[in-house]
Amino acid sequence: MEIGYTMMCEQSGPRALVSDLVAAEQAGFDYSVISDHLSPWLEEQGHSPYAWAVLGAAAMATSRIPLMTYVTCPIRRYHPVVVAQKAATVALLAEGRFTLGLGAGENLNEHAVGGGWPLPAVRHEQLREAIEIIRALWRGGDVRYRGRHYQVDRARVWDLPDTPPPLGVAVSGPDSCRLAGELADLMIAIEPRPELGQAFDAAGGAGKPRYGQLAVSYDQSEKVARQRAWEQFRWSAGSWRVNAELPDAAAFDAASASVSPEELAEKVPCGPDVERHLEAMAQFRDAGYTHLALVQIGGEHQEAFVAWAAEQLLPAARAL
């Protein structure tokens, strides 16, 4: 299982994200992913720069580490044509080190452009059409498209890489697993649930990579790490079906008000104990994931985390 580093846009500004990634590349992380939000989940996180500008800078500031969106929603805030163009541009800047991760989105980020928030079944229909448009544009030439949800009137992406970037789809249930298995080059998820991979394989994804993500809170003090995890990541204790519908940071704050630091620490490994972190990582390995991106909670704590990971966590994980 390859171990990745997460540029979490909701907790750091753009310059810090790039400099932290440079350090992660030097530390030996296998790949990197970046979140793409208009808003943080909680006000305590305090950031949300434009992920695609960060990706361009990151592509030029690094030379080895692969880049990936985790994930971009191409159905509301961005039109699929725009996603196809900027993904191709980043792939060129990164010289083949880019993967486009897509998902059906969250109300938190997409409602700002108006028009209401569609039901999950509609979002999956939109995502299917978006993938068809993006794939068509990556093949080159003029594209016209008439779908139920999107229209494309003679669009072309003029700057294309020789080989299109891999395209992944985020999954959380049977419908999204079926869509990913049919249309994606890889599966993306945030939970170590074996049934997700099984459904992905059954729909055509057998043998394709599976990417997971795990939030961690490293600190020399476990107490401090637990408190920081609660302050910035208590929102993650909720069901994804609920989280996808909440409209703003105030709603996430209210929905997670009853979560205690102790409850969150059962899901998020906290502190300096390498074995505790390895146990959480092993759940993804045992569920069949080929890649796992770590999220260090707290933007100002990336330097210490990367140094600790390089010295202790990554060697221990690879020794398994």
FILO-680125 format. One record per residue (C-alpha): residue number from 1; residue in three letters; chain; x, y, z. Coordinates in Angstrom, 2 decimals, m for minus. Layout:
// residues N
[NUM, "Ala", "A", [X, Y, Z]]
...
// end
This chain:
// residues 320
[1, "Met", "A", [0.00, 0.00, 0.00]]
[2, "Glu", "A", [1.43, 3.35, m1.06]]
[3, "Ile", "A", [1.29, 6.13, 1.54]]
[4, "Gly", "A", [0.24, 9.61, 0.42]]
[5, "Tyr", "A", [0.25, 13.12, 1.88]]
[6, "Thr", "A", [m2.84, 15.33, 1.88]]
[7, "Met", "A", [m2.77, 19.04, 1.07]]
[8, "Met", "A", [m5.85, 19.92, 3.11]]
[9, "Cys", "A", [m7.01, 23.28, 1.73]]
[10, "Glu", "A", [m9.45, 23.84, 4.60]]
[11, "Gln", "A", [m6.67, 24.28, 7.16]]
[12, "Ser", "A", [m3.82, 26.08, 5.34]]
[13, "Gly", "A", [m3.24, 28.98, 2.97]]
[14, "Pro", "A", [m1.93, 28.42, m0.56]]
[15, "Arg", "A", [1.75, 29.18, 0.05]]
[16, "Ala", "A", [1.85, 26.92, 3.09]]
[17, "Leu", "A", [0.19, 24.09, 1.16]]
[18, "Val", "A", [2.89, 24.17, m1.50]]
[19, "Ser", "A", [5.82, 24.45, 0.91]]
[20, "Asp", "A", [4.43, 21.61, 3.04]]
[21, "Leu", "A", [4.11, 19.44, m0.07]]
[22, "Val", "A", [7.73, 20.11, m1.01]]
[23, "Ala", "A", [8.72, 18.87, 2.44]]
[24, "Ala", "A", [6.48, 15.81, 2.07]]
[25, "Glu", "A", [8.13, 14.96, m1.25]]
[26, "Gln", "A", [11.56, 15.21, 0.35]]
[27, "Ala", "A", [10.35, 13.06, 3.26]]
[28, "Gly", "A", [9.49, 10.21, 0.91]]
[29, "Phe", "A", [5.70, 10.17, 0.67]]
[30, "Asp", "A", [4.64, 8.15, m2.36]]
[31, "Tyr", "A", [2.02, 10.55, m3.72]]
[32, "Ser", "A", [m0.16, 13.50, m2.72]]
[33, "Val", "A", [m3.81, 14.52, m2.86]]
[34, "Ile", "A", [m5.56, 17.86, m2.46]]
[35, "Ser", "A", [m9.06, 18.76, m1.31]]
[36, "Asp", "A", [m11.14, 21.14, m3.44]]
[37, "His", "A", [m13.61, 23.18, m1.39]]
[38, "Leu", "A", [m15.19, 26.60, m1.48]]
[39, "Ser", "A", [m15.68, 26.52, 2.30]]
[40, "Pro", "A", [m14.09, 24.76, 5.27]]
[41, "Trp", "A", [m16.27, 22.36, 7.24]]
[42, "Leu", "A", [m15.72, 24.35, 10.46]]
[43, "Glu", "A", [m14.76, 27.97, 11.07]]
[44, "Glu", "A", [m11.89, 26.76, 13.28]]
[45, "Gln", "A", [m10.17, 25.42, 10.17]]
[46, "Gly", "A", [m10.12, 28.90, 8.72]]
[47, "His", "A", [m9.02, 28.42, 5.09]]
[48, "Ser", "A", [m10.17, 27.38, 1.63]]
[49, "Pro", "A", [m7.92, 28.59, m1.23]]
[50, "Tyr", "A", [m8.56, 27.62, m4.85]]
[51, "Ala", "A", [m7.19, 24.10, m5.20]]
[52, "Trp", "A", [m6.42, 24.34, m8.91]]
[53, "Ala", "A", [m4.12, 27.34, m8.50]]
[54, "Val", "A", [m2.35, 25.46, m5.71]]
[55, "Leu", "A", [m1.98, 22.43, m8.00]]
[56, "Gly", "A", [m0.31, 24.54, m10.68]]
[57, "Ala", "A", [2.19, 25.90, m8.17]]
[58, "Ala", "A", [2.71, 22.44, m6.67]]
[59, "Ala", "A", [3.42, 20.92, m10.08]]
[60, "Met", "A", [6.20, 23.43, m10.66]]
[61, "Ala", "A", [7.62, 23.25, m7.13]]
[62, "Thr", "A", [7.99, 19.44, m7.10]]
[63, "Ser", "A", [9.61, 16.94, m9.43]]
[64, "Arg", "A", [8.70, 13.44, m8.28]]
[65, "Ile", "A", [5.57, 13.23, m6.19]]
[66, "Pro", "A", [2.29, 12.50, m8.03]]
[67, "Leu", "A", [m0.64, 14.92, m7.57]]
[68, "Met", "A", [m4.35, 14.13, m7.34]]
[69, "Thr", "A", [m7.64, 15.89, m6.61]]
[70, "Tyr", "A", [m9.46, 14.26, m3.69]]
[71, "Val", "A", [m11.94, 15.19, m4.99]]
[72, "Thr", "A", [m13.31, 17.70, m7.49]]
[73, "Cys", "A", [m17.04, 17.95, m8.16]]
[74, "Pro", "A", [m17.71, 18.56, m11.90]]
[75, "Ile", "A", [m21.49, 18.94, m11.72]]
[76, "Arg", "A", [m22.33, 22.30, m10.16]]
[77, "Arg", "A", [m19.68, 24.84, m9.19]]
[78, "Tyr", "A", [m17.59, 23.74, m12.17]]
[79, "His", "A", [m18.91, 22.76, m15.58]]
[80, "Pro", "A", [m17.39, 19.51, m16.91]]
[81, "Val", "A", [m15.79, 21.40, m19.83]]
[82, "Val", "A", [m13.88, 23.59, m17.38]]
[83, "Val", "A", [m12.76, 20.58, m15.35]]
[84, "Ala", "A", [m11.50, 18.84, m18.50]]
[85, "Gln", "A", [m9.46, 21.91, m19.46]]
[86, "Lys", "A", [m7.83, 22.56, m16.09]]
[87, "Ala", "A", [m7.11, 18.87, m15.46]]
[88, "Ala", "A", [m5.32, 18.68, m18.82]]
[89, "Thr", "A", [m3.33, 21.80, m17.97]]
[90, "Val", "A", [m2.22, 20.45, m14.59]]
[91, "Ala", "A", [m1.30, 17.13, m16.21]]
[92, "Leu", "A", [0.98, 19.03, m18.61]]
[93, "Leu", "A", [2.54, 21.10, m15.84]]
[94, "Ala", "A", [3.11, 18.00, m13.72]]
[95, "Glu", "A", [4.50, 16.06, m16.71]]
[96, "Gly", "A", [2.22, 13.08, m16.22]]
[97, "Arg", "A", [2.11, 13.15, m12.42]]
[98, "Phe", "A", [m1.59, 14.05, m12.14]]
[99, "Thr", "A", [m4.74, 12.03, m11.45]]
[100, "Leu", "A", [m8.21, 13.56, m11.64]]
[101, "Gly", "A", [m10.35, 12.44, m8.72]]
[102, "Leu", "A", [m14.07, 13.22, m9.12]]
[103, "Gly", "A", [m17.09, 13.01, m6.84]]
[104, "Ala", "A", [m20.76, 13.90, m6.66]]
[105, "Gly", "A", [m20.03, 16.80, m4.30]]
[106, "Glu", "A", [m21.24, 18.36, m1.07]]
[107, "Asn", "A", [m23.90, 20.98, m0.59]]
[108, "Leu", "A", [m21.33, 22.89, 1.50]]
[109, "Asn", "A", [m19.39, 23.85, m1.64]]
[110, "Glu", "A", [m21.87, 23.62, m4.48]]
[111, "His", "A", [m24.93, 25.51, m3.20]]
[112, "Ala", "A", [m23.20, 28.88, m3.58]]
[113, "Val", "A", [m23.86, 29.02, m7.32]]
[114, "Gly", "A", [m27.64, 28.65, m6.77]]
[115, "Gly", "A", [m30.19, 26.37, m8.35]]
[116, "Gly", "A", [m30.76, 24.09, m5.40]]
[117, "Trp", "A", [m29.00, 20.90, m4.32]]
[118, "Pro", "A", [m30.05, 17.81, m6.31]]
[119, "Leu", "A", [m30.95, 14.44, m4.83]]
[120, "Pro", "A", [m28.17, 11.79, m4.83]]
[121, "Ala", "A", [m29.67, 9.90, m7.78]]
[122, "Val", "A", [m29.67, 13.07, m9.87]]
[123, "Arg", "A", [m26.12, 13.92, m8.84]]
[124, "His", "A", [m24.98, 10.50, m10.00]]
[125, "Glu", "A", [m26.68, 11.03, m13.36]]
[126, "Gln", "A", [m24.90, 14.38, m13.64]]
[127, "Leu", "A", [m21.56, 12.84, m12.70]]
[128, "Arg", "A", [m21.97, 10.17, m15.36]]
[129, "Glu", "A", [m22.60, 12.81, m18.03]]
[130, "Ala", "A", [m19.69, 14.91, m16.73]]
[131, "Ile", "A", [m17.30, 11.97, m17.07]]
[132, "Glu", "A", [m18.51, 11.32, m20.62]]
[133, "Ile", "A", [m17.84, 14.97, m21.52]]
[134, "Ile", "A", [m14.40, 15.04, m19.89]]
[135, "Arg", "A", [m13.32, 11.81, m21.60]]
[136, "Ala", "A", [m14.54, 13.09, m24.96]]
[137, "Leu", "A", [m12.64, 16.37, m24.63]]
[138, "Trp", "A", [m9.46, 14.54, m23.64]]
[139, "Arg", "A", [m9.62, 12.58, m26.90]]
[140, "Gly", "A", [m9.13, 15.85, m28.78]]
[141, "Gly", "A", [m11.06, 17.72, m31.44]]
[142, "Asp", "A", [m14.38, 19.52, m31.25]]
[143, "Val", "A", [m16.98, 18.06, m28.91]]
[144, "Arg", "A", [m20.74, 18.52, m29.04]]
[145, "Tyr", "A", [m22.85, 16.94, m26.36]]
[146, "Arg", "A", [m26.56, 16.88, m25.62]]
[147, "Gly", "A", [m27.46, 15.19, m22.38]]
[148, "Arg", "A", [m30.25, 15.36, m19.88]]
[149, "His", "A", [m28.25, 17.67, m17.62]]
[150, "Tyr", "A", [m25.46, 19.21, m19.72]]
[151, "Gln", "A", [m24.96, 20.67, m23.14]]
[152, "Val", "A", [m21.65, 21.29, m24.85]]
[153, "Asp", "A", [m21.54, 23.45, m27.96]]
[154, "Arg", "A", [m18.38, 22.75, m30.00]]
[155, "Ala", "A", [m15.83, 22.81, m27.20]]
[156, "Arg", "A", [m12.19, 21.81, m27.53]]
[157, "Val", "A", [m9.30, 21.52, m25.10]]
[158, "Trp", "A", [m6.34, 22.77, m27.10]]
[159, "Asp", "A", [m3.51, 21.76, m24.78]]
[160, "Leu", "A", [m3.66, 18.05, m24.03]]
[161, "Pro", "A", [m1.10, 15.63, m22.59]]
[162, "Asp", "A", [m0.04, 12.76, m24.86]]
[163, "Thr", "A", [m1.74, 10.36, m22.43]]
[164, "Pro", "A", [m4.90, 11.45, m20.60]]
[165, "Pro", "A", [m4.57, 11.43, m16.80]]
[166, "Pro", "A", [m6.17, 8.59, m14.86]]
[167, "Leu", "A", [m9.69, 9.39, m13.68]]
[168, "Gly", "A", [m11.00, 8.24, m10.30]]
[169, "Val", "A", [m14.49, 8.37, m8.78]]
[170, "Ala", "A", [m15.36, 8.71, m5.10]]
[171, "Val", "A", [m17.68, 6.04, m3.69]]
[172, "Ser", "A", [m19.78, 5.71, m0.55]]
[173, "Gly", "A", [m22.55, 3.27, m1.49]]
[174, "Pro", "A", [m23.85, 0.85, m4.14]]
[175, "Asp", "A", [m24.81, 3.45, m6.75]]
[176, "Ser", "A", [m21.50, 5.32, m6.71]]
[177, "Cys", "A", [m19.57, 2.01, m6.64]]
[178, "Arg", "A", [m21.44, 0.89, m9.74]]
[179, "Leu", "A", [m20.67, 4.17, m11.52]]
[180, "Ala", "A", [m17.00, 4.01, m10.54]]
[181, "Gly", "A", [m16.64, 0.40, m11.59]]
[182, "Glu", "A", [m18.11, 1.17, m15.00]]
[183, "Leu", "A", [m16.38, 4.47, m15.80]]
[184, "Ala", "A", [m13.35, 5.09, m13.57]]
[185, "Asp", "A", [m9.72, 4.02, m13.66]]
[186, "Leu", "A", [m9.60, 3.84, m9.87]]
[187, "Met", "A", [m11.81, 3.94, m6.77]]
[188, "Ile", "A", [m11.70, 6.68, m4.12]]
[189, "Ala", "A", [m13.15, 6.41, m0.60]]
[190, "Ile", "A", [m12.66, 7.67, 2.93]]
[191, "Glu", "A", [m13.77, 4.57, 4.85]]
[192, "Pro", "A", [m12.08, 1.14, 5.12]]
[193, "Arg", "A", [m15.25, m0.75, 4.23]]
[194, "Pro", "A", [m14.51, m3.94, 2.25]]
[195, "Glu", "A", [m17.99, m3.90, 0.70]]
[196, "Leu", "A", [m17.11, m0.75, m1.23]]
[197, "Gly", "A", [m14.25, m2.48, m3.01]]
[198, "Gln", "A", [m16.35, m5.58, m3.58]]
[199, "Ala", "A", [m19.11, m3.56, m5.24]]
[200, "Phe", "A", [m16.53, m1.65, m7.28]]
[201, "Asp", "A", [m15.00, m4.91, m8.49]]
[202, "Ala", "A", [m18.40, m6.39, m9.35]]
[203, "Ala", "A", [m19.20, m3.39, m11.55]]
[204, "Gly", "A", [m15.99, m3.69, m13.58]]
[205, "Gly", "A", [m13.30, m2.33, m11.28]]
[206, "Ala", "A", [m11.50, m5.59, m10.52]]
[207, "Gly", "A", [m7.75, m5.12, m10.56]]
[208, "Lys", "A", [m7.93, m1.32, m10.53]]
[209, "Pro", "A", [m6.35, 0.78, m7.75]]
[210, "Arg", "A", [m8.31, 1.75, m4.64]]
[211, "Tyr", "A", [m7.44, 5.01, m2.90]]
[212, "Gly", "A", [m8.33, 5.69, 0.74]]
[213, "Gln", "A", [m7.78, 8.57, 3.14]]
[214, "Leu", "A", [m7.17, 8.66, 6.89]]
[215, "Ala", "A", [m7.13, 11.69, 9.20]]
[216, "Val", "A", [m4.46, 11.60, 11.92]]
[217, "Ser", "A", [m3.44, 14.04, 14.64]]
[218, "Tyr", "A", [0.24, 13.76, 15.45]]
[219, "Asp", "A", [1.67, 15.61, 18.43]]
[220, "Gln", "A", [4.15, 14.70, 21.14]]
[221, "Ser", "A", [1.27, 15.23, 23.59]]
[222, "Glu", "A", [m1.67, 12.88, 23.01]]
[223, "Lys", "A", [m3.91, 15.24, 24.98]]
[224, "Val", "A", [m3.03, 18.17, 22.73]]
[225, "Ala", "A", [m3.47, 16.01, 19.63]]
[226, "Arg", "A", [m6.94, 14.90, 20.76]]
[227, "Gln", "A", [m8.05, 18.43, 21.47]]
[228, "Arg", "A", [m6.83, 19.70, 18.11]]
[229, "Ala", "A", [m8.54, 16.82, 16.31]]
[230, "Trp", "A", [m11.80, 17.66, 18.08]]
[231, "Glu", "A", [m11.54, 21.39, 17.34]]
[232, "Gln", "A", [m10.95, 20.93, 13.60]]
[233, "Phe", "A", [m12.24, 17.47, 12.62]]
[234, "Arg", "A", [m15.23, 16.67, 14.82]]
[235, "Trp", "A", [m17.39, 17.15, 11.71]]
[236, "Ser", "A", [m15.95, 13.89, 10.33]]
[237, "Ala", "A", [m17.73, 11.80, 12.97]]
[238, "Gly", "A", [m21.03, 12.24, 11.11]]
[239, "Ser", "A", [m22.48, 10.06, 8.38]]
[240, "Trp", "A", [m21.40, 10.98, 4.86]]
[241, "Arg", "A", [m25.02, 10.93, 3.75]]
[242, "Val", "A", [m25.71, 13.70, 6.26]]
[243, "Asn", "A", [m22.48, 15.62, 5.67]]
[244, "Ala", "A", [m23.12, 15.84, 1.92]]
[245, "Glu", "A", [m26.36, 17.71, 2.59]]
[246, "Leu", "A", [m25.25, 20.31, 5.18]]
[247, "Pro", "A", [m24.99, 23.82, 3.68]]
[248, "Asp", "A", [m22.36, 25.68, 5.72]]
[249, "Ala", "A", [m19.83, 25.63, 8.56]]
[250, "Ala", "A", [m22.47, 26.64, 11.11]]
[251, "Ala", "A", [m24.52, 23.57, 10.21]]
[252, "Phe", "A", [m21.48, 21.30, 10.61]]
[253, "Asp", "A", [m20.76, 22.91, 13.97]]
[254, "Ala", "A", [m24.29, 22.23, 15.17]]
[255, "Ala", "A", [m24.34, 18.69, 13.79]]
[256, "Ser", "A", [m21.10, 17.78, 15.59]]
[257, "Ala", "A", [m21.78, 19.60, 18.88]]
[258, "Ser", "A", [m22.35, 16.37, 20.80]]
[259, "Val", "A", [m19.12, 14.70, 19.64]]
[260, "Ser", "A", [m16.53, 14.48, 22.44]]
[261, "Pro", "A", [m12.74, 14.45, 22.00]]
[262, "Glu", "A", [m12.73, 10.89, 23.35]]
[263, "Glu", "A", [m15.29, 9.71, 20.79]]
[264, "Leu", "A", [m13.40, 11.28, 17.93]]
[265, "Ala", "A", [m10.10, 9.75, 19.10]]
[266, "Glu", "A", [m11.65, 6.31, 18.57]]
[267, "Lys", "A", [m11.74, 7.10, 14.83]]
[268, "Val", "A", [m8.73, 9.39, 14.50]]
[269, "Pro", "A", [m5.34, 8.16, 15.76]]
[270, "Cys", "A", [m3.92, 10.87, 18.03]]
[271, "Gly", "A", [m0.49, 11.42, 19.56]]
[272, "Pro", "A", [3.01, 10.04, 18.95]]
[273, "Asp", "A", [2.32, 6.27, 19.27]]
[274, "Val", "A", [3.33, 4.81, 15.90]]
[275, "Glu", "A", [1.53, 1.54, 16.60]]
[276, "Arg", "A", [m1.80, 3.34, 17.07]]
[277, "His", "A", [m1.41, 4.98, 13.67]]
[278, "Leu", "A", [m0.36, 1.71, 12.03]]
[279, "Glu", "A", [m3.45, m0.04, 13.40]]
[280, "Ala", "A", [m5.70, 2.55, 11.76]]
[281, "Met", "A", [m3.76, 2.34, 8.50]]
[282, "Ala", "A", [m3.94, m1.45, 8.51]]
[283, "Gln", "A", [m7.74, m1.30, 8.34]]
[284, "Phe", "A", [m7.43, 0.14, 4.83]]
[285, "Arg", "A", [m4.77, m2.38, 3.85]]
[286, "Asp", "A", [m6.93, m5.25, 5.05]]
[287, "Ala", "A", [m9.92, m3.84, 3.14]]
[288, "Gly", "A", [m7.95, m4.08, m0.10]]
[289, "Tyr", "A", [m6.83, m0.49, m0.58]]
[290, "Thr", "A", [m3.71, m0.01, m2.68]]
[291, "His", "A", [m3.15, 3.65, m1.67]]
[292, "Leu", "A", [m3.77, 5.58, 1.55]]
[293, "Ala", "A", [m3.39, 9.36, 1.91]]
[294, "Leu", "A", [m2.83, 10.69, 5.44]]
[295, "Val", "A", [m4.34, 13.99, 6.62]]
[296, "Gln", "A", [m2.41, 15.63, 9.44]]
[297, "Ile", "A", [m4.94, 17.73, 11.33]]
[298, "Gly", "A", [m3.82, 21.31, 11.93]]
[299, "Gly", "A", [m2.26, 23.48, 9.25]]
[300, "Glu", "A", [0.49, 24.83, 11.48]]
[301, "His", "A", [1.55, 21.31, 12.52]]
[302, "Gln", "A", [2.58, 19.94, 9.13]]
[303, "Glu", "A", [6.32, 20.43, 9.54]]
[304, "Ala", "A", [6.48, 18.39, 12.74]]
[305, "Phe", "A", [4.23, 15.68, 11.27]]
[306, "Val", "A", [6.27, 15.33, 8.08]]
[307, "Ala", "A", [9.52, 15.06, 10.04]]
[308, "Trp", "A", [8.02, 12.43, 12.38]]
[309, "Ala", "A", [6.53, 10.51, 9.45]]
[310, "Ala", "A", [9.86, 10.45, 7.63]]
[311, "Glu", "A", [11.74, 9.24, 10.70]]
[312, "Gln", "A", [9.23, 6.83, 12.25]]
[313, "Leu", "A", [5.84, 6.31, 10.62]]
[314, "Leu", "A", [6.78, 5.68, 6.97]]
[315, "Pro", "A", [9.62, 3.24, 7.76]]
[316, "Ala", "A", [7.37, 1.35, 10.19]]
[317, "Ala", "A", [4.50, 1.19, 7.68]]
[318, "Arg", "A", [6.76, m0.13, 4.93]]
[319, "Ala", "A", [8.28, m2.69, 7.28]]
[320, "Leu", "A", [4.84, m4.31, 7.54]]
// end
